[in-house]
Amino acid sequence: PLSRRLACGDVEGRLEALFGRVRAIQSKSGHFDMLLCVGNFFGATSEAEWAEYRTGAKKAPIPTYVLGANDQETVSYFPDVSGCELAENITYLGRRGLYSGTSGLQIAYLSGTESQDEPAPAYTFSAKDVSELKTSLLSNPNFKGVDILLTSPWPRDVGTFANSAGEIDTKKCGSKLVSDLAASLKPRYHFAALEKAYYERLPYRNHTVLQETPQHVSRFIALADVGNTSKKKYLYAFSITPMSLMDPTELVKQPQDVTENPYRKSRKEAQKTKAPLCAEEEPACQFFFDLNKHQGKKRPSDGKETGNSQPKQAKKPSQPTGPCWFCLASPDVEKHLVVSIGTHCYLALAKGGLLPDHVLILPIGHYQSVVDLSSEVVEEVAKYKSALKEFFRSKGKRYVLFERNYRTQHLQLQVIPVPLDHCTPEDIKESFIAQAQEQEIELVEIPEHSDITQV
């Protein structure tokens, strides 16, 4: 059952403007099941308009659910902290909790703004509120996330790894507690307001690629204030099937433009400050598939965050720890397979090739992986790639290229030619995906033109 919902930013008492717009939308696009309002529902001048709804002279055209006060002036509009009906079709959800609609849709909500003071004023929430809300939901062993999260403040740092939030500096704006809540509750949609801006963030992941099973993505949408003069979007329409009724594979489909999780970094930092680990306890990190579990130590994590844009220092190749078959200087290298030697790279036939013309591009220096290469080497790899592309074209072929990083200390780029007319890029992609599903391997598609070192 696909239900159609509307979400709205700060209403600030402009009920006529809001409900007029909702009526227009419903007459044009058909019925919506509910309207969810985040931010300030009431404003300094609400009294006259509100009186008509409160007394029943006017009625909201759609079941409307609102969050509580964000300032002292509007606290009096919300008589019961645990939530109540304010007028026909207008419901205050309460300070914090989970609302489950008849459809099975799960909506988590947190009213107010973040407070540092204890006891927290009535229009705020504290760290305790957030941790109690988290605990009440996460205590269910089958908890996978919520369908919708409603908060008034933005989550701090929501713009990390993402498209720009315009004028809003997401490093300074919003609440760290809300980020923490969003990271734990994994909402499929998270709505917020208060900044008088519209921002739809690219969807972000809720799992670490290749280390955790895939989970659904989250979409954060901030909405502007009702009737604002700059025509910023304040009403957002969306359709959603409750998570509990969805096919799990459908639910975890990753859209093309998905990004890293913006809150991971701040959570890691929070964990670091809590308990500095001594070297022996440092958690071992697995990179991709750790097929080598029983052999010696795993490669340690260096704790660096991905996504740093500091220029990389040109790396010197490390020295092999034992004999390396791929170091040109090594007595173990099979020189009769070498096809061409450049300044930083060389080309060789594969020793046990999948096809007679299966070749490898290898760095002359001892580098473990593409992400370790210095810029000159990367440049020369690119030259070899385009030369091979041209060569295979002339033979009526195109190539598939992959980096195999298994029980090896030396980077090998495998270049496998396939017939041009039988294998379109789509066919190739499809066979990778089909094979991966069969082998229960998760393949994550990296957006085009992205820099592999940032992934």
Salt bridges, closest charged atoms under 4 A:
GLU12 OE1 - ARG14 NH2 3.78
GLU12 OE2 - LYS196 NZ 3.05
GLU16 OE1 - LYS58 NZ 3.09
ASP33 OD1 - HIS31 NE2 3.48
GLU47 OE2 - ARG54 NH1 3.34
GLU52 OE1 - LYS58 NZ 3.17
GLU88 OE2 - LYS59 NZ 3.46
ASP129 OD2 - ARG95 NH2 2.88
ASP129 OD1 - ARG96 NH1 2.43
GLU132 OE1 - ARG96 NH2 2.66
GLU132 OE2 - LYS128 NZ 3.51
ASP147 OD1 - ARG188 NH1 2.57
ASP169 OD2 - LYS172 NZ 3.19
ASP180 OD2 - LYS134 NZ 2.87
ASP180 OD1 - ARG267 NE 3.75
GLU212 OE1 - ARG264 NH2 3.75
GLU250 OE2 - LYS253 NZ 2.83
GLU260 OE2 - ARG205 NH1 2.82
ASP290 OD2 - LYS298 NZ 3.98
ASP302 OD2 - LYS304 NZ 3.63
GLU305 OE2 - LYS268 NZ 3.47
GLU334 OE2 - LYS351 NZ 2.61
ASP357 OD2 - LYS397 NZ 2.71
ASP372 OD1 - LYS315 NZ 3.52
ASP421 OD1 - HIS422 ND1 3.97
GLU442 OE2 - HIS207 NE2 3.39
GLU445 OE1 - LYS429 NZ 3.29
GLU448 OE2 - HIS449 NE2 3.57
